Amino acid sequence: MYAPSKTFKNLALFDFDGTLCKKDSFTGFIFYALSKRHIVKQGIKILPWIQAYYLNIYPANSMRIKLFNAMFKQADANEIQDIANEYAQRLVRQLDQNLYQQLLKHQNNGDDVVLVSASVDIYLKIICQILDIDLICTGTEVIDGKFTGNYSTPDCSCEQKRLRILEKYDLDQYDKIFAYGNSEEDLDMLHLADYQYMVGKDQVLPYLEDEKKFA
């Protein structure tokens, strides 16, 4: 038997917050979707963890879980989703243009493009539909039309990014792997790639030929 041949396409992996998107989209969504009164009330309940996070003694992945639970537990899923649709449209108009143009080049070359993010699926799935790309991210749980406040997947950061990518894609079937990130939470993903780009560290984006990679 012969081993399956490689495709001629590449795989391009993009982090979102701080990379394709210039800001913290998760915190932005909280302030976009919820009332200031609710945010303050719930924020006070988790204030010790917020303080510990800003003192770098409480990890970001645990903080996101606690923050999501505090802010969205028992929220009406349909109402939040309607708001998320609006929010996603706004974010798409605010993407980092250099990274967005790189994404478009990958698409033009026929590459598989994936958004790999620790942020939540509520609005990221809409963004990926608009951009026509695949999505790996943190899933949120809805039961009986309400958010439970829990995640349906582990927080998609650090090693989870690597595991989720390997679970979904056979990297051996791609010609080259490209990865774009901005923080330590992206290092496991970047280490999978032949070509890496770290925002704030690397000055030049990986070169892409502006042509189809396969017939």
ABEGO torsion letter per residue (X at the ends): XBBBBBBABBBBBBBABGBABABBAAAAAAAAABBAAAAAAAAAAAAAAAAAAAAGABBAAAAAAAAAAAAABGBBAAAAAAAAAAAAAAAAAABBAAAAAAAAAAAAAGBBBBBBBABBAAAAAAAAAAAGBBBBBBBBBBBGGBBAGBBABBBBBEAAAAAAAAAABBAAABABBBBBBABAAAAAAAAABABBBBBGABABBBBBBBBBABX
